[in-house]
């Protein structure tokens, strides 16, 4: 067995440098997955009889929160949009908060914030996932050389 300390090509795992005043960054976020907006909005939900909509909501909530360094429990959000419909209000709150998180993530990427009322209205009429996925993909497009799960610098 070889010892990584004595192997000539081994180097310790790279940790990103701490952001400083002259770097233009304010921290580090985790890059999410770029998804096809039409597939996330219409194709996969139709094929899976709506189950993918819950998967998309969970993954999007988690990725946006990890990127913008927002504390959130995505499972609770999914519970709110699924079983919470029995209480009427929770799905609306969960969708509004996802739109707010996406807006915060866009600001963290140096993009204009998302118009939360418009995004929420689009969810109400059925086009929310399409619009939101397009807006979130713009965040991931800011890092063309990065891969999903990689730490990337935040600018705001």
Phi and psi in radians as a Rosetta constraint file:
Dihedral C 1 N 2 CA 2 C 2 CIRCULARHARMONIC -1.642 0.35
Dihedral N 2 CA 2 C 2 N 3 CIRCULARHARMONIC 2.586 0.35
Dihedral C 2 N 3 CA 3 C 3 CIRCULARHARMONIC -1.644 0.35
Dihedral N 3 CA 3 C 3 N 4 CIRCULARHARMONIC 2.161 0.35
Dihedral C 3 N 4 CA 4 C 4 CIRCULARHARMONIC -1.057 0.35
Dihedral N 4 CA 4 C 4 N 5 CIRCULARHARMONIC -0.446 0.35
Dihedral C 4 N 5 CA 5 C 5 CIRCULARHARMONIC -1.183 0.35
Dihedral N 5 CA 5 C 5 N 6 CIRCULARHARMONIC -0.546 0.35
Dihedral C 5 N 6 CA 6 C 6 CIRCULARHARMONIC -1.781 0.35
Dihedral N 6 CA 6 C 6 N 7 CIRCULARHARMONIC -0.152 0.35
Dihedral C 6 N 7 CA 7 C 7 CIRCULARHARMONIC -1.257 0.35
Dihedral N 7 CA 7 C 7 N 8 CIRCULARHARMONIC 2.242 0.35
Dihedral C 7 N 8 CA 8 C 8 CIRCULARHARMONIC -1.136 0.35
Dihedral N 8 CA 8 C 8 N 9 CIRCULARHARMONIC -0.471 0.35
Dihedral C 8 N 9 CA 9 C 9 CIRCULARHARMONIC -1.695 0.35
Dihedral N 9 CA 9 C 9 N 10 CIRCULARHARMONIC 0.073 0.35
Dihedral C 9 N 10 CA 10 C 10 CIRCULARHARMONIC -1.493 0.35
Dihedral N 10 CA 10 C 10 N 11 CIRCULARHARMONIC 2.444 0.35
Dihedral C 10 N 11 CA 11 C 11 CIRCULARHARMONIC -2.398 0.35
Dihedral N 11 CA 11 C 11 N 12 CIRCULARHARMONIC 2.627 0.35
Dihedral C 11 N 12 CA 12 C 12 CIRCULARHARMONIC -1.102 0.35
Dihedral N 12 CA 12 C 12 N 13 CIRCULARHARMONIC 2.709 0.35
Dihedral C 12 N 13 CA 13 C 13 CIRCULARHARMONIC -0.986 0.35
Dihedral N 13 CA 13 C 13 N 14 CIRCULARHARMONIC 2.433 0.35
Dihedral C 13 N 14 CA 14 C 14 CIRCULARHARMONIC -1.411 0.35
Dihedral N 14 CA 14 C 14 N 15 CIRCULARHARMONIC 2.223 0.35
Dihedral C 14 N 15 CA 15 C 15 CIRCULARHARMONIC -1.864 0.35
Dihedral N 15 CA 15 C 15 N 16 CIRCULARHARMONIC 2.384 0.35
Dihedral C 15 N 16 CA 16 C 16 CIRCULARHARMONIC -1.099 0.35
Dihedral N 16 CA 16 C 16 N 17 CIRCULARHARMONIC 2.549 0.35
Dihedral C 16 N 17 CA 17 C 17 CIRCULARHARMONIC -1.118 0.35
Dihedral N 17 CA 17 C 17 N 18 CIRCULARHARMONIC 2.624 0.35
Dihedral C 17 N 18 CA 18 C 18 CIRCULARHARMONIC -1.192 0.35
Dihedral N 18 CA 18 C 18 N 19 CIRCULARHARMONIC 2.331 0.35
Dihedral C 18 N 19 CA 19 C 19 CIRCULARHARMONIC -1.120 0.35
Dihedral N 19 CA 19 C 19 N 20 CIRCULARHARMONIC 2.475 0.35
Dihedral C 19 N 20 CA 20 C 20 CIRCULARHARMONIC -2.188 0.35
Dihedral N 20 CA 20 C 20 N 21 CIRCULARHARMONIC 3.094 0.35
Dihedral C 20 N 21 CA 21 C 21 CIRCULARHARMONIC -1.098 0.35
Dihedral N 21 CA 21 C 21 N 22 CIRCULARHARMONIC -0.528 0.35
Dihedral C 21 N 22 CA 22 C 22 CIRCULARHARMONIC -1.629 0.35
Dihedral N 22 CA 22 C 22 N 23 CIRCULARHARMONIC -0.024 0.35
Dihedral C 22 N 23 CA 23 C 23 CIRCULARHARMONIC -1.513 0.35
Dihedral N 23 CA 23 C 23 N 24 CIRCULARHARMONIC -0.331 0.35
Dihedral C 23 N 24 CA 24 C 24 CIRCULARHARMONIC 1.417 0.35
Dihedral N 24 CA 24 C 24 N 25 CIRCULARHARMONIC 0.079 0.35
Dihedral C 24 N 25 CA 25 C 25 CIRCULARHARMONIC -1.986 0.35
Dihedral N 25 CA 25 C 25 N 26 CIRCULARHARMONIC 2.735 0.35
Dihedral C 25 N 26 CA 26 C 26 CIRCULARHARMONIC -2.052 0.35
Dihedral N 26 CA 26 C 26 N 27 CIRCULARHARMONIC -0.016 0.35
Dihedral C 26 N 27 CA 27 C 27 CIRCULARHARMONIC 2.850 0.35
Dihedral N 27 CA 27 C 27 N 28 CIRCULARHARMONIC -2.933 0.35
Dihedral C 27 N 28 CA 28 C 28 CIRCULARHARMONIC -2.229 0.35
Dihedral N 28 CA 28 C 28 N 29 CIRCULARHARMONIC 2.439 0.35
Dihedral C 28 N 29 CA 29 C 29 CIRCULARHARMONIC -2.167 0.35
Dihedral N 29 CA 29 C 29 N 30 CIRCULARHARMONIC 2.981 0.35
Dihedral C 29 N 30 CA 30 C 30 CIRCULARHARMONIC -1.828 0.35
Dihedral N 30 CA 30 C 30 N 31 CIRCULARHARMONIC 2.217 0.35
Dihedral C 30 N 31 CA 31 C 31 CIRCULARHARMONIC -1.240 0.35
Dihedral N 31 CA 31 C 31 N 32 CIRCULARHARMONIC 2.374 0.35
Dihedral C 31 N 32 CA 32 C 32 CIRCULARHARMONIC -1.654 0.35
Dihedral N 32 CA 32 C 32 N 33 CIRCULARHARMONIC -3.030 0.35
Dihedral C 32 N 33 CA 33 C 33 CIRCULARHARMONIC -1.610 0.35
Dihedral N 33 CA 33 C 33 N 34 CIRCULARHARMONIC 2.346 0.35
Dihedral C 33 N 34 CA 34 C 34 CIRCULARHARMONIC -1.416 0.35
Dihedral N 34 CA 34 C 34 N 35 CIRCULARHARMONIC 2.163 0.35
Dihedral C 34 N 35 CA 35 C 35 CIRCULARHARMONIC -2.046 0.35
Dihedral N 35 CA 35 C 35 N 36 CIRCULARHARMONIC 2.651 0.35
Dihedral C 35 N 36 CA 36 C 36 CIRCULARHARMONIC -1.234 0.35
Dihedral N 36 CA 36 C 36 N 37 CIRCULARHARMONIC 2.070 0.35
Dihedral C 36 N 37 CA 37 C 37 CIRCULARHARMONIC -1.066 0.35
Dihedral N 37 CA 37 C 37 N 38 CIRCULARHARMONIC -0.695 0.35
Dihedral C 37 N 38 CA 38 C 38 CIRCULARHARMONIC -1.209 0.35
Dihedral N 38 CA 38 C 38 N 39 CIRCULARHARMONIC -0.686 0.35
Dihedral C 38 N 39 CA 39 C 39 CIRCULARHARMONIC -1.141 0.35
Dihedral N 39 CA 39 C 39 N 40 CIRCULARHARMONIC -0.729 0.35
Dihedral C 39 N 40 CA 40 C 40 CIRCULARHARMONIC -1.221 0.35
Dihedral N 40 CA 40 C 40 N 41 CIRCULARHARMONIC -0.524 0.35
Dihedral C 40 N 41 CA 41 C 41 CIRCULARHARMONIC -1.512 0.35
Dihedral N 41 CA 41 C 41 N 42 CIRCULARHARMONIC -0.743 0.35
Dihedral C 41 N 42 CA 42 C 42 CIRCULARHARMONIC -2.174 0.35
Dihedral N 42 CA 42 C 42 N 43 CIRCULARHARMONIC -0.883 0.35
Dihedral C 42 N 43 CA 43 C 43 CIRCULARHARMONIC -1.055 0.35
Dihedral N 43 CA 43 C 43 N 44 CIRCULARHARMONIC -1.073 0.35
Dihedral C 43 N 44 CA 44 C 44 CIRCULARHARMONIC -1.167 0.35
Dihedral N 44 CA 44 C 44 N 45 CIRCULARHARMONIC -0.688 0.35
Dihedral C 44 N 45 CA 45 C 45 CIRCULARHARMONIC -1.065 0.35
Dihedral N 45 CA 45 C 45 N 46 CIRCULARHARMONIC -0.630 0.35
Dihedral C 45 N 46 CA 46 C 46 CIRCULARHARMONIC -1.183 0.35
Dihedral N 46 CA 46 C 46 N 47 CIRCULARHARMONIC -0.782 0.35
Dihedral C 46 N 47 CA 47 C 47 CIRCULARHARMONIC -1.110 0.35
Dihedral N 47 CA 47 C 47 N 48 CIRCULARHARMONIC -0.682 0.35
Dihedral C 47 N 48 CA 48 C 48 CIRCULARHARMONIC -1.692 0.35
Dihedral N 48 CA 48 C 48 N 49 CIRCULARHARMONIC 0.223 0.35
Dihedral C 48 N 49 CA 49 C 49 CIRCULARHARMONIC 0.976 0.35
Dihedral N 49 CA 49 C 49 N 50 CIRCULARHARMONIC 0.675 0.35
Dihedral C 49 N 50 CA 50 C 50 CIRCULARHARMONIC 1.629 0.35
Dihedral N 50 CA 50 C 50 N 51 CIRCULARHARMONIC -0.200 0.35
Dihedral C 50 N 51 CA 51 C 51 CIRCULARHARMONIC -1.122 0.35
Dihedral N 51 CA 51 C 51 N 52 CIRCULARHARMONIC -0.676 0.35
Dihedral C 51 N 52 CA 52 C 52 CIRCULARHARMONIC -1.081 0.35
Dihedral N 52 CA 52 C 52 N 53 CIRCULARHARMONIC -0.488 0.35
Dihedral C 52 N 53 CA 53 C 53 CIRCULARHARMONIC -1.035 0.35
Dihedral N 53 CA 53 C 53 N 54 CIRCULARHARMONIC -0.695 0.35
Dihedral C 53 N 54 CA 54 C 54 CIRCULARHARMONIC -1.229 0.35
Dihedral N 54 CA 54 C 54 N 55 CIRCULARHARMONIC -0.691 0.35
Dihedral C 54 N 55 CA 55 C 55 CIRCULARHARMONIC -1.090 0.35
Dihedral N 55 CA 55 C 55 N 56 CIRCULARHARMONIC -0.793 0.35
Dihedral C 55 N 56 CA 56 C 56 CIRCULARHARMONIC -1.064 0.35
Dihedral N 56 CA 56 C 56 N 57 CIRCULARHARMONIC -0.763 0.35
Dihedral C 56 N 57 CA 57 C 57 CIRCULARHARMONIC -1.072 0.35
Dihedral N 57 CA 57 C 57 N 58 CIRCULARHARMONIC -0.767 0.35
Dihedral C 57 N 58 CA 58 C 58 CIRCULARHARMONIC -1.088 0.35
Dihedral N 58 CA 58 C 58 N 59 CIRCULARHARMONIC -0.916 0.35
Dihedral C 58 N 59 CA 59 C 59 CIRCULARHARMONIC -1.125 0.35
Dihedral N 59 CA 59 C 59 N 60 CIRCULARHARMONIC -0.719 0.35
Dihedral C 59 N 60 CA 60 C 60 CIRCULARHARMONIC -1.149 0.35
Dihedral N 60 CA 60 C 60 N 61 CIRCULARHARMONIC -0.761 0.35
Dihedral C 60 N 61 CA 61 C 61 CIRCULARHARMONIC -1.042 0.35
Dihedral N 61 CA 61 C 61 N 62 CIRCULARHARMONIC -0.799 0.35
Dihedral C 61 N 62 CA 62 C 62 CIRCULARHARMONIC -1.147 0.35
Dihedral N 62 CA 62 C 62 N 63 CIRCULARHARMONIC -0.812 0.35
Dihedral C 62 N 63 CA 63 C 63 CIRCULARHARMONIC -1.153 0.35
Dihedral N 63 CA 63 C 63 N 64 CIRCULARHARMONIC -0.753 0.35
Dihedral C 63 N 64 CA 64 C 64 CIRCULARHARMONIC -1.135 0.35
Dihedral N 64 CA 64 C 64 N 65 CIRCULARHARMONIC -0.706 0.35
Dihedral C 64 N 65 CA 65 C 65 CIRCULARHARMONIC -1.169 0.35
Dihedral N 65 CA 65 C 65 N 66 CIRCULARHARMONIC -0.721 0.35
Dihedral C 65 N 66 CA 66 C 66 CIRCULARHARMONIC -1.148 0.35
Dihedral N 66 CA 66 C 66 N 67 CIRCULARHARMONIC -0.651 0.35
Dihedral C 66 N 67 CA 67 C 67 CIRCULARHARMONIC -1.185 0.35
Dihedral N 67 CA 67 C 67 N 68 CIRCULARHARMONIC -0.858 0.35
Dihedral C 67 N 68 CA 68 C 68 CIRCULARHARMONIC -1.533 0.35
Dihedral N 68 CA 68 C 68 N 69 CIRCULARHARMONIC 0.084 0.35
Dihedral C 68 N 69 CA 69 C 69 CIRCULARHARMONIC 0.989 0.35
Dihedral N 69 CA 69 C 69 N 70 CIRCULARHARMONIC 0.917 0.35
Dihedral C 69 N 70 CA 70 C 70 CIRCULARHARMONIC -1.938 0.35
Dihedral N 70 CA 70 C 70 N 71 CIRCULARHARMONIC 2.333 0.35
Dihedral C 70 N 71 CA 71 C 71 CIRCULARHARMONIC -1.414 0.35
Dihedral N 71 CA 71 C 71 N 72 CIRCULARHARMONIC 2.170 0.35
Dihedral C 71 N 72 CA 72 C 72 CIRCULARHARMONIC -2.726 0.35
Dihedral N 72 CA 72 C 72 N 73 CIRCULARHARMONIC 2.665 0.35
Dihedral C 72 N 73 CA 73 C 73 CIRCULARHARMONIC -1.921 0.35
Dihedral N 73 CA 73 C 73 N 74 CIRCULARHARMONIC 1.752 0.35
Dihedral C 73 N 74 CA 74 C 74 CIRCULARHARMONIC -1.070 0.35
Dihedral N 74 CA 74 C 74 N 75 CIRCULARHARMONIC -0.532 0.35
Dihedral C 74 N 75 CA 75 C 75 CIRCULARHARMONIC -1.088 0.35
Dihedral N 75 CA 75 C 75 N 76 CIRCULARHARMONIC -0.662 0.35
Dihedral C 75 N 76 CA 76 C 76 CIRCULARHARMONIC -1.176 0.35
Dihedral N 76 CA 76 C 76 N 77 CIRCULARHARMONIC -0.655 0.35
Dihedral C 76 N 77 CA 77 C 77 CIRCULARHARMONIC -1.109 0.35
Dihedral N 77 CA 77 C 77 N 78 CIRCULARHARMONIC -0.739 0.35
Dihedral C 77 N 78 CA 78 C 78 CIRCULARHARMONIC -1.148 0.35
Dihedral N 78 CA 78 C 78 N 79 CIRCULARHARMONIC -0.685 0.35
Dihedral C 78 N 79 CA 79 C 79 CIRCULARHARMONIC -1.065 0.35
Dihedral N 79 CA 79 C 79 N 80 CIRCULARHARMONIC -0.686 0.35
Dihedral C 79 N 80 CA 80 C 80 CIRCULARHARMONIC -1.132 0.35
Dihedral N 80 CA 80 C 80 N 81 CIRCULARHARMONIC -0.698 0.35
Dihedral C 80 N 81 CA 81 C 81 CIRCULARHARMONIC -1.442 0.35
Dihedral N 81 CA 81 C 81 N 82 CIRCULARHARMONIC -0.255 0.35
Dihedral C 81 N 82 CA 82 C 82 CIRCULARHARMONIC -1.758 0.35
Dihedral N 82 CA 82 C 82 N 83 CIRCULARHARMONIC -1.382 0.35
Dihedral C 82 N 83 CA 83 C 83 CIRCULARHARMONIC -1.248 0.35
Dihedral N 83 CA 83 C 83 N 84 CIRCULARHARMONIC -0.427 0.35
Dihedral C 83 N 84 CA 84 C 84 CIRCULARHARMONIC -1.113 0.35
Dihedral N 84 CA 84 C 84 N 85 CIRCULARHARMONIC -0.270 0.35
Dihedral C 84 N 85 CA 85 C 85 CIRCULARHARMONIC -1.086 0.35
Dihedral N 85 CA 85 C 85 N 86 CIRCULARHARMONIC -0.410 0.35
Dihedral C 85 N 86 CA 86 C 86 CIRCULARHARMONIC -1.147 0.35
Dihedral N 86 CA 86 C 86 N 87 CIRCULARHARMONIC -0.474 0.35
Dihedral C 86 N 87 CA 87 C 87 CIRCULARHARMONIC -1.708 0.35
Dihedral N 87 CA 87 C 87 N 88 CIRCULARHARMONIC 0.010 0.35
Dihedral C 87 N 88 CA 88 C 88 CIRCULARHARMONIC 1.268 0.35
Dihedral N 88 CA 88 C 88 N 89 CIRCULARHARMONIC -0.899 0.35
Dihedral C 88 N 89 CA 89 C 89 CIRCULARHARMONIC -1.353 0.35
Dihedral N 89 CA 89 C 89 N 90 CIRCULARHARMONIC -0.730 0.35
Dihedral C 89 N 90 CA 90 C 90 CIRCULARHARMONIC -0.921 0.35
Dihedral N 90 CA 90 C 90 N 91 CIRCULARHARMONIC -0.686 0.35
Dihedral C 90 N 91 CA 91 C 91 CIRCULARHARMONIC -1.093 0.35
Dihedral N 91 CA 91 C 91 N 92 CIRCULARHARMONIC -0.645 0.35
Dihedral C 91 N 92 CA 92 C 92 CIRCULARHARMONIC -1.164 0.35
Dihedral N 92 CA 92 C 92 N 93 CIRCULARHARMONIC -0.711 0.35
Dihedral C 92 N 93 CA 93 C 93 CIRCULARHARMONIC -1.131 0.35
Dihedral N 93 CA 93 C 93 N 94 CIRCULARHARMONIC -0.772 0.35
Dihedral C 93 N 94 CA 94 C 94 CIRCULARHARMONIC -1.105 0.35
Dihedral N 94 CA 94 C 94 N 95 CIRCULARHARMONIC -0.728 0.35
Dihedral C 94 N 95 CA 95 C 95 CIRCULARHARMONIC -1.170 0.35
Dihedral N 95 CA 95 C 95 N 96 CIRCULARHARMONIC -0.765 0.35
Dihedral C 95 N 96 CA 96 C 96 CIRCULARHARMONIC -1.028 0.35
Dihedral N 96 CA 96 C 96 N 97 CIRCULARHARMONIC -0.769 0.35
Dihedral C 96 N 97 CA 97 C 97 CIRCULARHARMONIC -1.178 0.35
Dihedral N 97 CA 97 C 97 N 98 CIRCULARHARMONIC -0.632 0.35
Dihedral C 97 N 98 CA 98 C 98 CIRCULARHARMONIC -1.093 0.35
Dihedral N 98 CA 98 C 98 N 99 CIRCULARHARMONIC -0.725 0.35
Dihedral C 98 N 99 CA 99 C 99 CIRCULARHARMONIC -1.095 0.35
Dihedral N 99 CA 99 C 99 N 100 CIRCULARHARMONIC -0.704 0.35
Dihedral C 99 N 100 CA 100 C 100 CIRCULARHARMONIC -1.124 0.35
Dihedral N 100 CA 100 C 100 N 101 CIRCULARHARMONIC -0.714 0.35
Dihedral C 100 N 101 CA 101 C 101 CIRCULARHARMONIC -1.140 0.35
Dihedral N 101 CA 101 C 101 N 102 CIRCULARHARMONIC -0.702 0.35
Dihedral C 101 N 102 CA 102 C 102 CIRCULARHARMONIC -1.119 0.35
Dihedral N 102 CA 102 C 102 N 103 CIRCULARHARMONIC -0.661 0.35
Dihedral C 102 N 103 CA 103 C 103 CIRCULARHARMONIC -1.119 0.35
Dihedral N 103 CA 103 C 103 N 104 CIRCULARHARMONIC -0.751 0.35
Dihedral C 103 N 104 CA 104 C 104 CIRCULARHARMONIC -1.119 0.35
Dihedral N 104 CA 104 C 104 N 105 CIRCULARHARMONIC -0.660 0.35
Dihedral C 104 N 105 CA 105 C 105 CIRCULARHARMONIC -1.167 0.35
Dihedral N 105 CA 105 C 105 N 106 CIRCULARHARMONIC -0.680 0.35
Dihedral C 105 N 106 CA 106 C 106 CIRCULARHARMONIC -1.115 0.35
Dihedral N 106 CA 106 C 106 N 107 CIRCULARHARMONIC -0.711 0.35
Dihedral C 106 N 107 CA 107 C 107 CIRCULARHARMONIC -1.104 0.35
Dihedral N 107 CA 107 C 107 N 108 CIRCULARHARMONIC -0.696 0.35
Dihedral C 107 N 108 CA 108 C 108 CIRCULARHARMONIC -1.137 0.35
Dihedral N 108 CA 108 C 108 N 109 CIRCULARHARMONIC -0.424 0.35
Dihedral C 108 N 109 CA 109 C 109 CIRCULARHARMONIC -1.565 0.35
Dihedral N 109 CA 109 C 109 N 110 CIRCULARHARMONIC -0.054 0.35
Dihedral C 109 N 110 CA 110 C 110 CIRCULARHARMONIC 1.479 0.35
Dihedral N 110 CA 110 C 110 N 111 CIRCULARHARMONIC 0.278 0.35
Dihedral C 110 N 111 CA 111 C 111 CIRCULARHARMONIC -1.718 0.35
Dihedral N 111 CA 111 C 111 N 112 CIRCULARHARMONIC 2.804 0.35
Dihedral C 111 N 112 CA 112 C 112 CIRCULARHARMONIC -1.072 0.35
Dihedral N 112 CA 112 C 112 N 113 CIRCULARHARMONIC 2.521 0.35
Dihedral C 112 N 113 CA 113 C 113 CIRCULARHARMONIC -1.131 0.35
Dihedral N 113 CA 113 C 113 N 114 CIRCULARHARMONIC 2.712 0.35
Dihedral C 113 N 114 CA 114 C 114 CIRCULARHARMONIC -1.301 0.35
Dihedral N 114 CA 114 C 114 N 115 CIRCULARHARMONIC 2.347 0.35
Dihedral C 114 N 115 CA 115 C 115 CIRCULARHARMONIC -1.277 0.35
Dihedral N 115 CA 115 C 115 N 116 CIRCULARHARMONIC 1.701 0.35
Dihedral C 115 N 116 CA 116 C 116 CIRCULARHARMONIC -0.997 0.35
Dihedral N 116 CA 116 C 116 N 117 CIRCULARHARMONIC -0.807 0.35
Dihedral C 116 N 117 CA 117 C 117 CIRCULARHARMONIC -1.048 0.35
Dihedral N 117 CA 117 C 117 N 118 CIRCULARHARMONIC -0.661 0.35
Dihedral C 117 N 118 CA 118 C 118 CIRCULARHARMONIC -1.150 0.35
Dihedral N 118 CA 118 C 118 N 119 CIRCULARHARMONIC -0.806 0.35
Dihedral C 118 N 119 CA 119 C 119 CIRCULARHARMONIC -1.056 0.35
Dihedral N 119 CA 119 C 119 N 120 CIRCULARHARMONIC -0.736 0.35
Dihedral C 119 N 120 CA 120 C 120 CIRCULARHARMONIC -1.107 0.35
Dihedral N 120 CA 120 C 120 N 121 CIRCULARHARMONIC -0.776 0.35
Dihedral C 120 N 121 CA 121 C 121 CIRCULARHARMONIC -1.062 0.35
Dihedral N 121 CA 121 C 121 N 122 CIRCULARHARMONIC -0.708 0.35
Dihedral C 121 N 122 CA 122 C 122 CIRCULARHARMONIC -1.128 0.35
Dihedral N 122 CA 122 C 122 N 123 CIRCULARHARMONIC -0.596 0.35
Dihedral C 122 N 123 CA 123 C 123 CIRCULARHARMONIC -1.102 0.35
Dihedral N 123 CA 123 C 123 N 124 CIRCULARHARMONIC -0.717 0.35
Dihedral C 123 N 124 CA 124 C 124 CIRCULARHARMONIC -1.107 0.35
Dihedral N 124 CA 124 C 124 N 125 CIRCULARHARMONIC -0.565 0.35
Dihedral C 124 N 125 CA 125 C 125 CIRCULARHARMONIC -1.731 0.35
Dihedral N 125 CA 125 C 125 N 126 CIRCULARHARMONIC 0.077 0.35
Dihedral C 125 N 126 CA 126 C 126 CIRCULARHARMONIC 1.770 0.35
Dihedral N 126 CA 126 C 126 N 127 CIRCULARHARMONIC -0.030 0.35
Dihedral C 126 N 127 CA 127 C 127 CIRCULARHARMONIC -1.861 0.35
Dihedral N 127 CA 127 C 127 N 128 CIRCULARHARMONIC 0.128 0.35
Dihedral C 127 N 128 CA 128 C 128 CIRCULARHARMONIC -1.021 0.35
Dihedral N 128 CA 128 C 128 N 129 CIRCULARHARMONIC -0.897 0.35
Dihedral C 128 N 129 CA 129 C 129 CIRCULARHARMONIC -1.048 0.35
Dihedral N 129 CA 129 C 129 N 130 CIRCULARHARMONIC -0.659 0.35
Dihedral C 129 N 130 CA 130 C 130 CIRCULARHARMONIC -1.075 0.35
Dihedral N 130 CA 130 C 130 N 131 CIRCULARHARMONIC -0.905 0.35
Dihedral C 130 N 131 CA 131 C 131 CIRCULARHARMONIC -1.102 0.35
Dihedral N 131 CA 131 C 131 N 132 CIRCULARHARMONIC -0.815 0.35
Dihedral C 131 N 132 CA 132 C 132 CIRCULARHARMONIC -1.143 0.35
Dihedral N 132 CA 132 C 132 N 133 CIRCULARHARMONIC -0.691 0.35
Dihedral C 132 N 133 CA 133 C 133 CIRCULARHARMONIC -1.157 0.35
Dihedral N 133 CA 133 C 133 N 134 CIRCULARHARMONIC -0.649 0.35
Dihedral C 133 N 134 CA 134 C 134 CIRCULARHARMONIC -1.079 0.35
Dihedral N 134 CA 134 C 134 N 135 CIRCULARHARMONIC -0.782 0.35
Dihedral C 134 N 135 CA 135 C 135 CIRCULARHARMONIC -1.146 0.35
Dihedral N 135 CA 135 C 135 N 136 CIRCULARHARMONIC -0.698 0.35
Dihedral C 135 N 136 CA 136 C 136 CIRCULARHARMONIC -1.224 0.35
Dihedral N 136 CA 136 C 136 N 137 CIRCULARHARMONIC -0.662 0.35
Dihedral C 136 N 137 CA 137 C 137 CIRCULARHARMONIC -1.053 0.35
Dihedral N 137 CA 137 C 137 N 138 CIRCULARHARMONIC -0.557 0.35
Dihedral C 137 N 138 CA 138 C 138 CIRCULARHARMONIC -1.106 0.35
Dihedral N 138 CA 138 C 138 N 139 CIRCULARHARMONIC -0.566 0.35
Dihedral C 138 N 139 CA 139 C 139 CIRCULARHARMONIC -1.145 0.35
Dihedral N 139 CA 139 C 139 N 140 CIRCULARHARMONIC -0.880 0.35
Dihedral C 139 N 140 CA 140 C 140 CIRCULARHARMONIC -1.131 0.35
Dihedral N 140 CA 140 C 140 N 141 CIRCULARHARMONIC -0.532 0.35
Dihedral C 140 N 141 CA 141 C 141 CIRCULARHARMONIC -1.173 0.35
Dihedral N 141 CA 141 C 141 N 142 CIRCULARHARMONIC -0.281 0.35
Dihedral C 141 N 142 CA 142 C 142 CIRCULARHARMONIC -1.202 0.35
Dihedral N 142 CA 142 C 142 N 143 CIRCULARHARMONIC -0.244 0.35
Dihedral C 142 N 143 CA 143 C 143 CIRCULARHARMONIC -2.174 0.35
Dihedral N 143 CA 143 C 143 N 144 CIRCULARHARMONIC 1.276 0.35
Dihedral C 143 N 144 CA 144 C 144 CIRCULARHARMONIC -1.133 0.35
Dihedral N 144 CA 144 C 144 N 145 CIRCULARHARMONIC -0.455 0.35
Dihedral C 144 N 145 CA 145 C 145 CIRCULARHARMONIC -1.649 0.35
Dihedral N 145 CA 145 C 145 N 146 CIRCULARHARMONIC -0.108 0.35
Dihedral C 145 N 146 CA 146 C 146 CIRCULARHARMONIC -1.552 0.35
Dihedral N 146 CA 146 C 146 N 147 CIRCULARHARMONIC 2.755 0.35
Dihedral C 146 N 147 CA 147 C 147 CIRCULARHARMONIC -2.022 0.35
Dihedral N 147 CA 147 C 147 N 148 CIRCULARHARMONIC 2.810 0.35
Dihedral C 147 N 148 CA 148 C 148 CIRCULARHARMONIC -0.945 0.35
Dihedral N 148 CA 148 C 148 N 149 CIRCULARHARMONIC 2.338 0.35
Dihedral C 148 N 149 CA 149 C 149 CIRCULARHARMONIC 1.547 0.35
Dihedral N 149 CA 149 C 149 N 150 CIRCULARHARMONIC -0.095 0.35
Dihedral C 149 N 150 CA 150 C 150 CIRCULARHARMONIC -1.433 0.35
Dihedral N 150 CA 150 C 150 N 151 CIRCULARHARMONIC 2.547 0.35
Dihedral C 150 N 151 CA 151 C 151 CIRCULARHARMONIC -1.330 0.35
Dihedral N 151 CA 151 C 151 N 152 CIRCULARHARMONIC 2.342 0.35
Dihedral C 151 N 152 CA 152 C 152 CIRCULARHARMONIC -2.302 0.35
Dihedral N 152 CA 152 C 152 N 153 CIRCULARHARMONIC 2.671 0.35
Dihedral C 152 N 153 CA 153 C 153 CIRCULARHARMONIC -1.310 0.35
Dihedral N 153 CA 153 C 153 N 154 CIRCULARHARMONIC 2.488 0.35
Dihedral C 153 N 154 CA 154 C 154 CIRCULARHARMONIC -1.727 0.35
Dihedral N 154 CA 154 C 154 N 155 CIRCULARHARMONIC 2.560 0.35
Dihedral C 154 N 155 CA 155 C 155 CIRCULARHARMONIC -1.836 0.35
Dihedral N 155 CA 155 C 155 N 156 CIRCULARHARMONIC -0.323 0.35
